Amino acid sequence: EAGLIMRELKLRGLVQRTLVIAPKGLVTQWVSEMRLHFGEAFQLVLPEDIKSWQRIAHAAAPGHEERSGHDPENLPANPWRMFSQVVVPMDSVKPLDKRRGWSAAQVGEHNRERFEDLISAEWDMVIVDEAHRLGGSTDQVARFKLGQGLSEAAPYLLLLSATPHQGKTDAFHRLVSLLDAQEFPDIGSITRERVQPYIIRTEKRRAIDAEGKPLFKPRHTQLGPVRWEARHRPQKALYDAVTEYVREGYNQAMQEKRSYIGFLMILMQRLVVSSTSAIRTTLERRLDALAAPEEPLTLFSLTADEEWADLDGQEQLDALLHTHLRALKNERVEVKLLLEAAARCEQ
């Protein structure tokens, strides 16, 4: 859908330079899909590439533009103008207020290279995938500031999301304010009638093929009771053991006001009802982290404290699984016992 809109605007002569912002795990897919379905070549710029492109931009000589696909206008001044169609990971270009171990000058240089130069590169269209991440937990988090910059970077802004409203009106307000800050000045302005002109919803039940036939079969939901039987004894033992581990770890985390550890415990409970394989894999990752050489106990070895709320669920889970902060005093022993119970289930 984004490709169709972009192509239409290009055919009308309204768009030449397009920037796609997407989660890191989706950027290569964006490059591939745009080439496959639309014959559009997008340059993928990863965090480790930014310094290199900056050196190339400043070193580029006249006469190289056609061979490299560079945009010759203002080439030395801004490396983000070297290509007219770019895909970049969302978290590699969000602005920072501070970062542990960095000076103010280093933070300023980072923001200039990755955020300010990107925003000022004169894009005609900006496409953001998984755009609900820009809503953030407050209007001070990095991703929302990135969204604000992107909303001013181009006349055409396309926000893509399968979950734009997650039940939090304040986050949804921040998201739609990126489209029109004057129309949505405060939370009270969020009404179905005012939002409707800004949102296109493609519901699964209404999706049809070229012949007008439904793409998906109707979905029917019914309650199916499941009873523990004798053959389920290992599974029940695993479920009960994980539940006790979760209960003890969660209560201790709440007493110590460590909500992130409580969040990890809740995820463990969800995984045990998902599948034995899911909980076993997660427990193995957790044990590896607990068994690693002791380091300063910090949750944010790779992420600044203020960025924690800026991560999505999977990113938070990855961070939690690798932290040395323990949910329980003897958590390493507990996790080993749970893995043994999981192994019995899989026998």
C-alpha positions in Angstrom: 0.0 0.0 0.0 2.8 2.4 0.8 4.5 1.6 -2.5 1.2 2.3 -4.4 0.9 5.7 -2.8 4.5 6.6 -3.4 4.3 5.5 -7.1 1.1 7.6 -7.6 2.7 10.7 -6.1 5.8 10.1 -8.2 3.7 9.8 -11.4 2.1 13.2 -10.5 5.5 14.7 -10.1 5.0 15.5 -6.5 7.7 13.1 -5.0 11.3 12.4 -6.0 13.1 11.9 -2.7 11.6 9.3 -0.3 12.8 8.3 3.2 11.6 5.1 4.8 12.0 4.6 8.6 11.4 1.1 9.9 12.4 -1.2 12.8 15.8 -2.7 12.3 14.4 -6.2 11.6 12.3 -4.9 8.7 14.7 -2.6 6.8 16.1 -5.3 4.4 12.6 -6.5 3.6 11.6 -2.9 2.7 14.5 -2.7 0.2 13.6 -6.1 -1.3 9.9 -5.5 -1.5 10.2 -2.0 -3.1 12.5 -3.4 -5.8 10.5 -6.6 -6.4 7.0 -5.1 -6.6 7.8 -1.6 -7.9 11.2 -1.6 -9.5 12.3 1.1 -7.0 15.9 1.1 -5.8 16.3 2.1 -2.1 19.7 2.6 -0.4 19.8 0.8 3.0 21.8 2.9 5.5 22.7 1.0 8.7 24.2 2.7 11.8 27.7 1.5 11.0 27.4 3.0 7.5 26.6 6.5 8.5 30.2 7.6 9.3 31.4 6.0 6.0 28.7 7.8 3.9 29.7 11.1 5.6 33.4 10.6 4.6 32.3 9.7 1.1 30.0 12.7 0.8 32.8 15.1 1.7 35.4 13.3 -0.5 33.1 13.0 -3.5 34.4 14.8 -6.6 32.4 16.3 -9.5 31.6 13.8 -12.2 30.9 10.9 -9.9 27.2 11.5 -9.4 25.8 9.6 -12.4 28.0 6.5 -11.8 27.1 6.3 -8.1 23.5 7.4 -8.1 24.3 10.4 -6.0 22.2 13.5 -6.0 24.7 16.2 -7.0 22.9 19.1 -5.3 24.6 20.0 -2.0 26.4 16.7 -2.0 29.3 17.7 0.3 27.1 19.4 2.8 24.8 16.6 3.8 25.5 12.9 3.3 21.8 12.0 3.5 21.4 13.7 0.1 23.7 11.3 -1.6 20.7 9.0 -2.5 17.2 10.0 -3.4 15.5 6.9 -1.8 16.7 5.7 1.5 15.7 3.1 4.1 17.1 3.5 7.6 16.5 1.7 11.0 14.3 3.8 13.4 16.5 3.6 16.4 19.7 4.5 14.6 18.5 8.1 13.9 16.5 9.1 16.9 17.9 12.0 18.8 19.5 11.7 22.3 19.4 14.0 25.3 22.3 12.2 26.9 24.1 8.8 27.0 26.1 7.3 29.7 29.8 7.9 29.2 29.3 10.5 26.5 30.2 14.2 26.7 27.7 16.9 25.6 29.9 17.4 22.5 29.6 13.7 21.5 25.9 13.7 22.0 25.6 16.9 19.8 27.8 15.3 17.1 25.6 12.2 17.1 22.4 14.1 16.8 23.8 16.3 14.0 24.9 13.3 11.9 22.0 11.0 12.5 19.0 13.3 13.2 19.5 16.9 12.2 21.2 16.2 8.9 18.6 13.6 8.1 15.6 15.9 8.9 17.1 18.7 6.8 17.9 16.6 3.7 14.8 17.9 1.8 12.7 14.8 1.5 9.5 14.9 -0.5 7.9 11.9 1.3 8.6 10.1 4.6 7.2 6.6 5.3 7.3 5.2 8.8 6.7 1.5 9.4 5.4 0.4 12.8 4.6 4.0 13.4 2.8 3.4 16.7 6.3 3.2 18.2 6.7 7.0 17.7 3.9 7.7 20.2 6.3 6.9 23.1 5.5 6.9 26.8 5.8 10.7 27.1 6.4 13.6 24.8 10.1 13.6 25.9 11.2 10.1 24.7 13.5 9.9 21.8 11.2 8.2 19.4 8.5 10.9 19.7 11.1 13.6 19.1 12.1 11.6 16.0 8.5 11.6 14.9 8.2 15.4 15.4 11.3 15.9 13.3 10.0 13.6 10.6 6.6 15.3 10.5 8.4 18.5 9.5 10.9 16.9 7.1 8.6 16.4 4.1 5.2 17.6 2.8 4.0 14.0 2.6 4.1 11.8 5.7 2.7 8.2 5.7 2.5 6.4 9.1 2.0 2.6 8.8 0.9 0.5 11.8 -1.2 -2.6 12.5 -1.7 -1.4 16.1 -2.1 2.4 16.0 -4.3 2.6 19.1 -3.2 0.4 22.0 -5.8 1.6 24.5 -3.6 4.6 25.6 -5.2 7.8 24.5 -2.2 10.0 25.3 0.1 7.9 23.2 -2.4 7.8 20.3 -2.8 11.6 20.6 1.0 12.0 20.2 0.9 9.8 17.2 -1.9 11.6 15.3 -0.5 15.0 16.3 2.4 14.2 14.0 0.0 14.3 11.1 -1.7 17.5 12.1 -0.7 19.3 15.4 -3.3 22.0 14.9 -6.2 19.6 14.4 -5.2 17.5 17.5 -3.8 20.0 20.0 -4.8 18.0 23.1 -6.2 14.7 24.2 -9.7 16.1 24.2 -9.5 16.6 20.4 -9.2 12.8 19.9 -12.7 11.8 18.7 -13.7 9.2 16.2 -15.1 11.9 13.9 -12.0 14.1 13.9 -9.6 11.2 13.5 -11.4 9.4 10.7 -10.2 11.6 7.8 -6.6 10.9 8.7 -6.7 7.1 9.0 -7.2 4.4 6.4 -8.0 1.0 7.9 -7.7 -2.2 5.8 -9.5 -4.8 7.8 -8.8 -8.5 7.2 -12.5 -9.4 6.8 -12.9 -6.8 4.0 -9.8 -7.7 2.1 -10.6 -9.1 -1.4 -8.6 -10.3 -4.4 -8.7 -8.9 -8.0 -12.0 -10.8 -8.6 -13.7 -9.4 -5.5 -13.5 -12.6 -3.5 -12.5 -12.6 0.2 -8.8 -13.2 0.8 -9.4 -14.7 4.2 -11.9 -17.2 5.5 -14.3 -16.1 8.2 -13.0 -16.6 11.7 -15.1 -18.3 14.4 -14.1 -18.4 18.0 -15.3 -20.8 20.6 -14.3 -21.8 24.1 -12.7 -25.2 24.4 -12.1 -26.5 28.0 -8.8 -28.3 28.6 -8.5 -30.7 31.5 -5.3 -32.0 33.1 -5.0 -35.7 32.5 -2.5 -38.3 33.8 -0.5 -38.0 30.5 -0.2 -34.3 31.1 1.5 -34.7 34.5 5.0 -33.4 33.3 3.3 -30.3 31.6 1.3 -29.6 34.8 4.4 -29.9 36.9 6.3 -27.4 34.6 3.3 -25.0 34.6 3.1 -25.1 38.4 6.8 -24.7 38.9 7.0 -21.7 36.5 3.9 -20.1 38.1 5.6 -20.4 41.6 8.8 -18.9 40.2 6.9 -16.1 38.6 4.8 -15.4 41.7 7.8 -15.2 44.0 9.9 -13.2 41.5 7.0 -10.7 40.8 6.2 -10.1 44.4 9.8 -9.5 45.3 10.2 -7.2 42.3 7.2 -5.1 43.3 8.4 -4.9 46.9 11.8 -3.6 45.7 10.1 -1.3 43.1 11.8 -3.0 40.2 8.9 -3.0 37.7 11.1 -4.2 34.8 11.8 -7.5 36.6 8.1 -7.9 37.3 7.5 -7.4 33.6 10.0 -10.2 32.8 8.1 -12.5 35.2 4.8 -11.8 33.5 6.3 -12.7 30.1 7.6 -16.0 31.6 4.0 -16.8 32.6 2.7 -16.1 29.1 5.4 -18.2 27.5 4.7 -21.3 29.7 1.1 -21.4 28.4 2.3 -20.8 24.8 4.5 -23.9 24.4 7.2 -26.0 26.2 9.6 -25.0 23.5 9.0 -21.3 24.0 9.5 -21.3 27.7 12.5 -23.6 27.4 14.3 -21.4 24.9 13.6 -18.3 27.1 14.9 -20.0 30.2 18.0 -21.1 28.4 18.7 -17.5 27.4 18.1 -16.4 31.0 20.4 -19.0 32.4 23.2 -18.0 30.0 22.9 -14.4 31.2 22.9 -15.4 34.9 25.9 -17.7 34.3 28.0 -15.1 32.5 31.0 -13.5 34.2 29.9 -10.9 36.8 29.8 -7.4 35.6 28.4 -4.2 37.2 24.7 -4.9 37.8 22.9 -2.7 35.3 19.9 -3.3 33.1 21.0 -0.7 30.7 24.4 -1.9 29.4 23.4 -1.0 25.9 20.5 1.4 26.5 20.4 4.6 28.5 18.0 4.6 31.5 15.7 7.2 30.0 15.3 5.0 26.8 13.8 2.0 28.6 10.2 3.0 28.1 11.1 3.8 24.4 11.7 0.1 23.6 8.9 -2.2 22.3 8.0 -5.5 24.0 10.5 -7.7 22.2 13.3 -5.3 22.7 12.5 -5.0 26.4 12.4 -8.8 26.7 15.8 -9.1 25.1 17.3 -6.5 27.4 15.8 -8.2 30.5 16.9 -11.7 29.6 20.5 -10.5 29.3 20.7 -8.4 32.5 22.5 -9.8 35.5 19.8 -8.3 37.8 18.3 -11.3 39.6 14.6 -11.7 40.2 15.4 -14.1 43.1 18.4 -14.6 45.3 18.9 -18.2 44.0 17.4 -17.6 40.5 20.2 -19.5 38.7 19.3 -22.7 40.7 15.6 -22.1 40.1 16.0 -21.7 36.3 18.1 -24.9 36.2 15.3 -26.8 37.9 12.7 -25.3 35.5 14.8 -26.4 32.5 14.9 -30.0 33.9 11.1 -29.9 34.2 10.9 -28.7 30.6 13.1 -31.5 29.4 10.9 -34.0 31.0 7.9 -32.6 29.1 9.7 -33.0 25.8 10.8 -36.6 26.4 
